[in-house]
Amino acid sequence: MTQLHLRIAALVVVVALVAGCGASRSYGRGQSAAKAGNWDVAVEQYRQAVQQEPGNTAYRIALDLTDGKGAPGNGTFRSTTIILFISR
């Protein structure tokens, strides 16, 4: 029974690592697409990253900043300025 528990634990670890890698890859593809101005692709990749890792704040922010930009010529803004206020 101990070997079975070890195998199950190892499988859980592998699945968790693979899931994290997938989210990271989607996020990276989203960043590349956004830099190239491919907003539709960027939004889709960021959505996939958020679905795979819903607790990742960076993925959610990236999706929020790009969602709604859409294809060229639809009258939406092409850039976003973020202002952070840090209080002491």
PDB file as gemmi writes it, atoms N, CA and C in Angstrom:
CRYST1    1.000    1.000    1.000  90.00  90.00  90.00 P 1                      
ATOM      1  N   MET A   1       0.818  -1.196   0.000  1.00  0.00           N  
ATOM      2  CA  MET A   1       0.000   0.000   0.000  1.00  0.00           C  
ATOM      3  C   MET A   1       0.861   1.259   0.000  1.00  0.00           C  
ATOM      4  N   THR A   2       2.027   1.230   0.587  1.00  0.00           N  
ATOM      5  CA  THR A   2       2.907   2.388   0.626  1.00  0.00           C  
ATOM      6  C   THR A   2       3.404   2.747  -0.775  1.00  0.00           C  
ATOM      7  N   GLN A   3       3.754   1.737  -1.564  1.00  0.00           N  
ATOM      8  CA  GLN A   3       4.196   2.001  -2.933  1.00  0.00           C  
ATOM      9  C   GLN A   3       3.085   2.643  -3.752  1.00  0.00           C  
ATOM     10  N   LEU A   4       1.856   2.223  -3.536  1.00  0.00           N  
ATOM     11  CA  LEU A   4       0.722   2.800  -4.242  1.00  0.00           C  
ATOM     12  C   LEU A   4       0.577   4.275  -3.889  1.00  0.00           C  
ATOM     13  N   HIS A   5       0.720   4.603  -2.616  1.00  0.00           N  
ATOM     14  CA  HIS A   5       0.636   6.007  -2.186  1.00  0.00           C  
ATOM     15  C   HIS A   5       1.753   6.845  -2.812  1.00  0.00           C  
ATOM     16  N   LEU A   6       2.955   6.289  -2.876  1.00  0.00           N  
ATOM     17  CA  LEU A   6       4.076   7.006  -3.481  1.00  0.00           C  
ATOM     18  C   LEU A   6       3.840   7.236  -4.970  1.00  0.00           C  
ATOM     19  N   ARG A   7       3.298   6.255  -5.647  1.00  0.00           N  
ATOM     20  CA  ARG A   7       3.008   6.401  -7.075  1.00  0.00           C  
ATOM     21  C   ARG A   7       1.932   7.458  -7.313  1.00  0.00           C  
ATOM     22  N   ILE A   8       0.913   7.434  -6.484  1.00  0.00           N  
ATOM     23  CA  ILE A   8      -0.149   8.430  -6.608  1.00  0.00           C  
ATOM     24  C   ILE A   8       0.394   9.830  -6.333  1.00  0.00           C  
ATOM     25  N   ALA A   9       1.209   9.963  -5.301  1.00  0.00           N  
ATOM     26  CA  ALA A   9       1.806  11.271  -4.980  1.00  0.00           C  
ATOM     27  C   ALA A   9       2.687  11.757  -6.122  1.00  0.00           C  
ATOM     28  N   ALA A  10       3.465  10.862  -6.705  1.00  0.00           N  
ATOM     29  CA  ALA A  10       4.330  11.237  -7.827  1.00  0.00           C  
ATOM     30  C   ALA A  10       3.491  11.672  -9.024  1.00  0.00           C  
ATOM     31  N   LEU A  11       2.407  10.981  -9.274  1.00  0.00           N  
ATOM     32  CA  LEU A  11       1.526  11.341 -10.384  1.00  0.00           C  
ATOM     33  C   LEU A  11       0.908  12.716 -10.161  1.00  0.00           C  
ATOM     34  N   VAL A  12       0.488  13.004  -8.953  1.00  0.00           N  
ATOM     35  CA  VAL A  12      -0.096  14.307  -8.630  1.00  0.00           C  
ATOM     36  C   VAL A  12       0.931  15.417  -8.855  1.00  0.00           C  
ATOM     37  N   VAL A  13       2.157  15.199  -8.447  1.00  0.00           N  
ATOM     38  CA  VAL A  13       3.210  16.197  -8.636  1.00  0.00           C  
ATOM     39  C   VAL A  13       3.468  16.436 -10.121  1.00  0.00           C  
ATOM     40  N   VAL A  14       3.541  15.387 -10.894  1.00  0.00           N  
ATOM     41  CA  VAL A  14       3.788  15.521 -12.329  1.00  0.00           C  
ATOM     42  C   VAL A  14       2.650  16.275 -13.003  1.00  0.00           C  
ATOM     43  N   VAL A  15       1.425  15.947 -12.656  1.00  0.00           N  
ATOM     44  CA  VAL A  15       0.265  16.627 -13.249  1.00  0.00           C  
ATOM     45  C   VAL A  15       0.287  18.109 -12.892  1.00  0.00           C  
ATOM     46  N   ALA A  16       0.609  18.440 -11.649  1.00  0.00           N  
ATOM     47  CA  ALA A  16       0.669  19.840 -11.224  1.00  0.00           C  
ATOM     48  C   ALA A  16       1.751  20.601 -11.987  1.00  0.00           C  
ATOM     49  N   LEU A  17       2.900  19.978 -12.175  1.00  0.00           N  
ATOM     50  CA  LEU A  17       3.984  20.634 -12.914  1.00  0.00           C  
ATOM     51  C   LEU A  17       3.612  20.844 -14.369  1.00  0.00           C  
ATOM     52  N   VAL A  18       3.009  19.866 -14.984  1.00  0.00           N  
ATOM     53  CA  VAL A  18       2.612  19.986 -16.388  1.00  0.00           C  
ATOM     54  C   VAL A  18       1.552  21.061 -16.557  1.00  0.00           C  
ATOM     55  N   ALA A  19       0.605  21.129 -15.644  1.00  0.00           N  
ATOM     56  CA  ALA A  19      -0.439  22.154 -15.721  1.00  0.00           C  
ATOM     57  C   ALA A  19       0.168  23.546 -15.598  1.00  0.00           C  
ATOM     58  N   GLY A  20       1.113  23.722 -14.704  1.00  0.00           N  
ATOM     59  CA  GLY A  20       1.777  25.012 -14.545  1.00  0.00           C  
ATOM     60  C   GLY A  20       2.566  25.401 -15.776  1.00  0.00           C  
ATOM     61  N   CYS A  21       3.214  24.445 -16.397  1.00  0.00           N  
ATOM     62  CA  CYS A  21       3.985  24.715 -17.607  1.00  0.00           C  
ATOM     63  C   CYS A  21       3.069  25.147 -18.741  1.00  0.00           C  
ATOM     64  N   GLY A  22       1.910  24.534 -18.851  1.00  0.00           N  
ATOM     65  CA  GLY A  22       0.959  24.884 -19.895  1.00  0.00           C  
ATOM     66  C   GLY A  22       0.480  26.313 -19.754  1.00  0.00           C  
ATOM     67  N   ALA A  23       0.199  26.720 -18.527  1.00  0.00           N  
ATOM     68  CA  ALA A  23      -0.253  28.090 -18.279  1.00  0.00           C  
ATOM     69  C   ALA A  23       0.853  29.076 -18.623  1.00  0.00           C  
ATOM     70  N   SER A  24       2.066  28.737 -18.254  1.00  0.00           N  
ATOM     71  CA  SER A  24       3.203  29.610 -18.534  1.00  0.00           C  
ATOM     72  C   SER A  24       3.421  29.750 -20.038  1.00  0.00           C  
ATOM     73  N   ARG A  25       3.269  28.645 -20.762  1.00  0.00           N  
ATOM     74  CA  ARG A  25       3.422  28.693 -22.216  1.00  0.00           C  
ATOM     75  C   ARG A  25       2.345  29.549 -22.859  1.00  0.00           C  
ATOM     76  N   SER A  26       1.107  29.394 -22.396  1.00  0.00           N  
ATOM     77  CA  SER A  26       0.004  30.205 -22.933  1.00  0.00           C  
ATOM     78  C   SER A  26       0.250  31.683 -22.661  1.00  0.00           C  
ATOM     79  N   TYR A  27       0.706  31.993 -21.460  1.00  0.00           N  
ATOM     80  CA  TYR A  27       0.990  33.378 -21.095  1.00  0.00           C  
ATOM     81  C   TYR A  27       2.097  33.950 -21.985  1.00  0.00           C  
ATOM     82  N   GLY A  28       3.147  33.175 -22.211  1.00  0.00           N  
ATOM     83  CA  GLY A  28       4.250  33.618 -23.074  1.00  0.00           C  
ATOM     84  C   GLY A  28       3.791  33.857 -24.499  1.00  0.00           C  
ATOM     85  N   ARG A  29       2.939  32.961 -25.013  1.00  0.00           N  
ATOM     86  CA  ARG A  29       2.394  33.153 -26.352  1.00  0.00           C  
ATOM     87  C   ARG A  29       1.524  34.399 -26.399  1.00  0.00           C  
ATOM     88  N   GLY A  30       0.785  34.652 -25.327  1.00  0.00           N  
ATOM     89  CA  GLY A  30      -0.036  35.862 -25.250  1.00  0.00           C  
ATOM     90  C   GLY A  30       0.817  37.113 -25.274  1.00  0.00           C  
ATOM     91  N   GLN A  31       1.925  37.090 -24.547  1.00  0.00           N  
ATOM     92  CA  GLN A  31       2.828  38.244 -24.541  1.00  0.00           C  
ATOM     93  C   GLN A  31       3.401  38.497 -25.935  1.00  0.00           C  
ATOM     94  N   SER A  32       3.814  37.438 -26.606  1.00  0.00           N  
ATOM     95  CA  SER A  32       4.368  37.591 -27.953  1.00  0.00           C  
ATOM     96  C   SER A  32       3.328  38.151 -28.911  1.00  0.00           C  
ATOM     97  N   ALA A  33       2.113  37.635 -28.814  1.00  0.00           N  
ATOM     98  CA  ALA A  33       1.043  38.106 -29.698  1.00  0.00           C  
ATOM     99  C   ALA A  33       0.710  39.567 -29.413  1.00  0.00           C  
ATOM    100  N   ALA A  34       0.682  39.948 -28.146  1.00  0.00           N  
ATOM    101  CA  ALA A  34       0.373  41.342 -27.785  1.00  0.00           C  
ATOM    102  C   ALA A  34       1.455  42.284 -28.314  1.00  0.00           C  
ATOM    103  N   LYS A  35       2.713  41.897 -28.190  1.00  0.00           N  
ATOM    104  CA  LYS A  35       3.802  42.727 -28.696  1.00  0.00           C  
ATOM    105  C   LYS A  35       3.705  42.919 -30.205  1.00  0.00           C  
ATOM    106  N   ALA A  36       3.205  41.887 -30.887  1.00  0.00           N  
ATOM    107  CA  ALA A  36       3.064  41.956 -32.347  1.00  0.00           C  
ATOM    108  C   ALA A  36       1.759  42.640 -32.768  1.00  0.00           C  
ATOM    109  N   GLY A  37       0.925  42.984 -31.794  1.00  0.00           N  
ATOM    110  CA  GLY A  37      -0.344  43.636 -32.107  1.00  0.00           C  
ATOM    111  C   GLY A  37      -1.458  42.674 -32.480  1.00  0.00           C  
ATOM    112  N   ASN A  38      -1.240  41.389 -32.252  1.00  0.00           N  
ATOM    113  CA  ASN A  38      -2.255  40.368 -32.541  1.00  0.00           C  
ATOM    114  C   ASN A  38      -3.155  40.208 -31.311  1.00  0.00           C  
ATOM    115  N   TRP A  39      -4.048  41.160 -31.121  1.00  0.00           N  
ATOM    116  CA  TRP A  39      -4.832  41.233 -29.885  1.00  0.00           C  
ATOM    117  C   TRP A  39      -5.755  40.044 -29.697  1.00  0.00           C  
ATOM    118  N   ASP A  40      -6.381  39.564 -30.773  1.00  0.00           N  
ATOM    119  CA  ASP A  40      -7.289  38.426 -30.641  1.00  0.00           C  
ATOM    120  C   ASP A  40      -6.551  37.186 -30.144  1.00  0.00           C  
ATOM    121  N   VAL A  41      -5.370  36.944 -30.690  1.00  0.00           N  
ATOM    122  CA  VAL A  41      -4.560  35.797 -30.269  1.00  0.00           C  
ATOM    123  C   VAL A  41      -4.100  35.998 -28.831  1.00  0.00           C  
ATOM    124  N   ALA A  42      -3.679  37.204 -28.498  1.00  0.00           N  
ATOM    125  CA  ALA A  42      -3.213  37.489 -27.139  1.00  0.00           C  
ATOM    126  C   ALA A  42      -4.318  37.217 -26.125  1.00  0.00           C  
ATOM    127  N   VAL A  43      -5.514  37.707 -26.397  1.00  0.00           N  
ATOM    128  CA  VAL A  43      -6.634  37.509 -25.474  1.00  0.00           C  
ATOM    129  C   VAL A  43      -6.914  36.022 -25.299  1.00  0.00           C  
ATOM    130  N   GLU A  44      -6.932  35.264 -26.379  1.00  0.00           N  
ATOM    131  CA  GLU A  44      -7.208  33.834 -26.283  1.00  0.00           C  
ATOM    132  C   GLU A  44      -6.139  33.114 -25.462  1.00  0.00           C  
ATOM    133  N   GLN A  45      -4.874  33.456 -25.682  1.00  0.00           N  
ATOM    134  CA  GLN A  45      -3.792  32.816 -24.935  1.00  0.00           C  
ATOM    135  C   GLN A  45      -3.848  33.187 -23.446  1.00  0.00           C  
ATOM    136  N   TYR A  46      -4.127  34.453 -23.160  1.00  0.00           N  
ATOM    137  CA  TYR A  46      -4.257  34.876 -21.760  1.00  0.00           C  
ATOM    138  C   TYR A  46      -5.450  34.191 -21.091  1.00  0.00           C  
ATOM    139  N   ARG A  47      -6.540  34.019 -21.824  1.00  0.00           N  
ATOM    140  CA  ARG A  47      -7.710  33.308 -21.266  1.00  0.00           C  
ATOM    141  C   ARG A  47      -7.343  31.869 -20.912  1.00  0.00           C  
ATOM    142  N   GLN A  48      -6.591  31.230 -21.786  1.00  0.00           N  
ATOM    143  CA  GLN A  48      -6.163  29.856 -21.504  1.00  0.00           C  
ATOM    144  C   GLN A  48      -5.282  29.807 -20.261  1.00  0.00           C  
ATOM    145  N   ALA A  49      -4.368  30.769 -20.130  1.00  0.00           N  
ATOM    146  CA  ALA A  49      -3.488  30.806 -18.962  1.00  0.00           C  
ATOM    147  C   ALA A  49      -4.302  30.991 -17.683  1.00  0.00           C  
ATOM    148  N   VAL A  50      -5.290  31.886 -17.717  1.00  0.00           N  
ATOM    149  CA  VAL A  50      -6.127  32.132 -16.537  1.00  0.00           C  
ATOM    150  C   VAL A  50      -6.962  30.899 -16.204  1.00  0.00           C  
ATOM    151  N   GLN A  51      -7.465  30.214 -17.208  1.00  0.00           N  
ATOM    152  CA  GLN A  51      -8.241  28.997 -16.960  1.00  0.00           C  
ATOM    153  C   GLN A  51      -7.375  27.918 -16.315  1.00  0.00           C  
ATOM    154  N   GLN A  52      -6.129  27.840 -16.727  1.00  0.00           N  
ATOM    155  CA  GLN A  52      -5.238  26.819 -16.193  1.00  0.00           C  
ATOM    156  C   GLN A  52      -4.712  27.181 -14.809  1.00  0.00           C  
ATOM    157  N   GLU A  53      -4.553  28.487 -14.547  1.00  0.00           N  
ATOM    158  CA  GLU A  53      -4.054  28.956 -13.248  1.00  0.00           C  
ATOM    159  C   GLU A  53      -4.862  30.162 -12.799  1.00  0.00           C  
ATOM    160  N   PRO A  54      -6.087  29.947 -12.319  1.00  0.00           N  
ATOM    161  CA  PRO A  54      -6.979  31.063 -11.996  1.00  0.00           C  
ATOM    162  C   PRO A  54      -6.461  31.994 -10.892  1.00  0.00           C  
ATOM    163  N   GLY A  55      -5.581  31.517 -10.055  1.00  0.00           N  
ATOM    164  CA  GLY A  55      -5.071  32.343  -8.967  1.00  0.00           C  
ATOM    165  C   GLY A  55      -3.888  33.219  -9.335  1.00  0.00           C  
ATOM    166  N   ASN A  56      -3.414  33.148 -10.566  1.00  0.00           N  
ATOM    167  CA  ASN A  56      -2.234  33.910 -10.968  1.00  0.00           C  
ATOM    168  C   ASN A  56      -2.647  35.336 -11.346  1.00  0.00           C  
ATOM    169  N   THR A  57      -2.245  36.284 -10.521  1.00  0.00           N  
ATOM    170  CA  THR A  57      -2.631  37.684 -10.711  1.00  0.00           C  
ATOM    171  C   THR A  57      -2.058  38.263 -12.000  1.00  0.00           C  
ATOM    172  N   ALA A  58      -0.837  37.928 -12.339  1.00  0.00           N  
ATOM    173  CA  ALA A  58      -0.212  38.462 -13.565  1.00  0.00           C  
ATOM    174  C   ALA A  58      -1.009  38.045 -14.794  1.00  0.00           C  
ATOM    175  N   TYR A  59      -1.475  36.808 -14.824  1.00  0.00           N  
ATOM    176  CA  TYR A  59      -2.259  36.336 -15.960  1.00  0.00           C  
ATOM    177  C   TYR A  59      -3.577  37.094 -16.055  1.00  0.00           C  
ATOM    178  N   ARG A  60      -4.212  37.312 -14.916  1.00  0.00           N  
ATOM    179  CA  ARG A  60      -5.498  38.025 -14.898  1.00  0.00           C  
ATOM    180  C   ARG A  60      -5.338  39.478 -15.344  1.00  0.00           C  
ATOM    181  N   ILE A  61      -4.276  40.126 -14.885  1.00  0.00           N  
ATOM    182  CA  ILE A  61      -4.033  41.523 -15.274  1.00  0.00           C  
ATOM    183  C   ILE A  61      -3.780  41.607 -16.780  1.00  0.00           C  
ATOM    184  N   ALA A  62      -2.963  40.695 -17.304  1.00  0.00           N  
ATOM    185  CA  ALA A  62      -2.677  40.696 -18.738  1.00  0.00           C  
ATOM    186  C   ALA A  62      -3.965  40.528 -19.541  1.00  0.00           C  
ATOM    187  N   LEU A  63      -4.831  39.631 -19.096  1.00  0.00           N  
ATOM    188  CA  LEU A  63      -6.101  39.432 -19.791  1.00  0.00           C  
ATOM    189  C   LEU A  63      -6.963  40.683 -19.700  1.00  0.00           C  
ATOM    190  N   ASP A  64      -7.039  41.280 -18.518  1.00  0.00           N  
ATOM    191  CA  ASP A  64      -7.847  42.493 -18.352  1.00  0.00           C  
ATOM    192  C   ASP A  64      -7.342  43.633 -19.236  1.00  0.00           C  
ATOM    193  N   LEU A  65      -6.045  43.752 -19.379  1.00  0.00           N  
ATOM    194  CA  LEU A  65      -5.474  44.846 -20.164  1.00  0.00           C  
ATOM    195  C   LEU A  65      -5.649  44.645 -21.667  1.00  0.00           C  
ATOM    196  N   THR A  66      -5.708  43.409 -22.116  1.00  0.00           N  
ATOM    197  CA  THR A  66      -5.823  43.171 -23.556  1.00  0.00           C  
ATOM    198  C   THR A  66      -7.244  42.876 -24.000  1.00  0.00           C  
ATOM    199  N   ASP A  67      -8.079  42.371 -23.124  1.00  0.00           N  
ATOM    200  CA  ASP A  67      -9.443  42.007 -23.501  1.00  0.00           C  
ATOM    201  C   ASP A  67     -10.198  43.239 -23.979  1.00  0.00           C  
ATOM    202  N   GLY A  68     -10.846  43.113 -25.111  1.00  0.00           N  
ATOM    203  CA  GLY A  68     -11.607  44.224 -25.669  1.00  0.00           C  
ATOM    204  C   GLY A  68     -10.850  45.000 -26.725  1.00  0.00           C  
ATOM    205  N   LYS A  69      -9.553  44.756 -26.882  1.00  0.00           N  
ATOM    206  CA  LYS A  69      -8.803  45.473 -27.909  1.00  0.00           C  
ATOM    207  C   LYS A  69      -9.196  44.978 -29.286  1.00  0.00           C  
ATOM    208  N   GLY A  70      -9.371  43.675 -29.424  1.00  0.00           N  
ATOM    209  CA  GLY A  70      -9.885  43.102 -30.665  1.00  0.00           C  
ATOM    210  C   GLY A  70      -9.015  43.346 -31.882  1.00  0.00           C  
ATOM    211  N   ALA A  71      -9.616  43.171 -33.021  1.00  0.00           N  
ATOM    212  CA  ALA A  71      -8.903  43.285 -34.285  1.00  0.00           C  
ATOM    213  C   ALA A  71      -8.673  44.740 -34.656  1.00  0.00           C  
ATOM    214  N   PRO A  72      -7.654  45.005 -35.492  1.00  0.00           N  
ATOM    215  CA  PRO A  72      -7.383  46.377 -35.917  1.00  0.00           C  
ATOM    216  C   PRO A  72      -8.598  47.011 -36.597  1.00  0.00           C  
ATOM    217  N   GLY A  73      -8.761  48.301 -36.387  1.00  0.00           N  
ATOM    218  CA  GLY A  73      -9.828  49.030 -37.051  1.00  0.00           C  
ATOM    219  C   GLY A  73     -11.157  49.020 -36.328  1.00  0.00           C  
ATOM    220  N   ASN A  74     -11.205  48.471 -35.110  1.00  0.00           N  
ATOM    221  CA  ASN A  74     -12.489  48.431 -34.421  1.00  0.00           C  
ATOM    222  C   ASN A  74     -12.686  49.622 -33.486  1.00  0.00           C  
ATOM    223  N   GLY A  75     -11.767  50.567 -33.546  1.00  0.00           N  
ATOM    224  CA  GLY A  75     -11.937  51.789 -32.768  1.00  0.00           C  
ATOM    225  C   GLY A  75     -11.515  51.700 -31.311  1.00  0.00           C  
ATOM    226  N   THR A  76     -10.878  50.632 -30.913  1.00  0.00           N  
ATOM    227  CA  THR A  76     -10.451  50.520 -29.521  1.00  0.00           C  
ATOM    228  C   THR A  76      -9.024  51.033 -29.373  1.00  0.00           C  
ATOM    229  N   PHE A  77      -8.634  51.311 -28.159  1.00  0.00           N  
ATOM    230  CA  PHE A  77      -7.292  51.820 -27.892  1.00  0.00           C  
ATOM    231  C   PHE A  77      -6.267  50.725 -28.090  1.00  0.00           C  
ATOM    232  N   ARG A  78      -5.082  51.119 -28.487  1.00  0.00           N  
ATOM    233  CA  ARG A  78      -4.001  50.181 -28.731  1.00  0.00           C  
ATOM    234  C   ARG A  78      -3.006  50.094 -27.573  1.00  0.00           C  
ATOM    235  N   SER A  79      -3.075  51.007 -26.647  1.00  0.00           N  
ATOM    236  CA  SER A  79      -2.127  50.946 -25.538  1.00  0.00           C  
ATOM    237  C   SER A  79      -2.843  51.292 -24.252  1.00  0.00           C  
ATOM    238  N   THR A  80      -2.265  50.853 -23.179  1.00  0.00           N  
ATOM    239  CA  THR A  80      -2.828  51.093 -21.858  1.00  0.00           C  
ATOM    240  C   THR A  80      -1.716  51.615 -20.964  1.00  0.00           C  
ATOM    241  N   THR A  81      -2.023  52.638 -20.211  1.00  0.00           N  
ATOM    242  CA  THR A  81      -1.059  53.159 -19.241  1.00  0.00           C  
ATOM    243  C   THR A  81      -1.492  52.739 -17.857  1.00  0.00           C  
ATOM    244  N   ILE A  82      -0.580  52.173 -17.123  1.00  0.00           N  
ATOM    245  CA  ILE A  82      -0.877  51.742 -15.754  1.00  0.00           C  
ATOM    246  C   ILE A  82      -0.130  52.676 -14.821  1.00  0.00           C  
ATOM    247  N   ILE A  83      -0.837  53.226 -13.892  1.00  0.00           N  
ATOM    248  CA  ILE A  83      -0.223  54.074 -12.887  1.00  0.00           C  
ATOM    249  C   ILE A  83      -0.393  53.396 -11.537  1.00  0.00           C  
ATOM    250  N   LEU A  84       0.703  53.145 -10.883  1.00  0.00           N  
ATOM    251  CA  LEU A  84       0.675  52.515  -9.571  1.00  0.00           C  
ATOM    252  C   LEU A  84       0.983  53.548  -8.509  1.00  0.00           C  
ATOM    253  N   PHE A  85       0.167  53.606  -7.513  1.00  0.00           N  
ATOM    254  CA  PHE A  85       0.408  54.492  -6.385  1.00  0.00           C  
ATOM    255  C   PHE A  85       0.879  53.632  -5.213  1.00  0.00           C  
ATOM    256  N   ILE A  86       2.034  53.969  -4.723  1.00  0.00           N  
ATOM    257  CA  ILE A  86       2.588  53.220  -3.600  1.00  0.00           C  
ATOM    258  C   ILE A  86       2.644  54.149  -2.400  1.00  0.00           C  
ATOM    259  N   SER A  87       1.979  53.742  -1.358  1.00  0.00           N  
ATOM    260  CA  SER A  87       1.994  54.563  -0.140  1.00  0.00           C  
ATOM    261  C   SER A  87       2.948  53.949   0.862  1.00  0.00           C  
ATOM    262  N   ARG A  88       3.517  54.789   1.665  1.00  0.00           N  
ATOM    263  CA  ARG A  88       4.450  54.302   2.690  1.00  0.00           C  
ATOM    264  C   ARG A  88       3.760  54.198   4.016  1.00  0.00           C  
TER     265      ARG A  88                                                      
END                                                                             
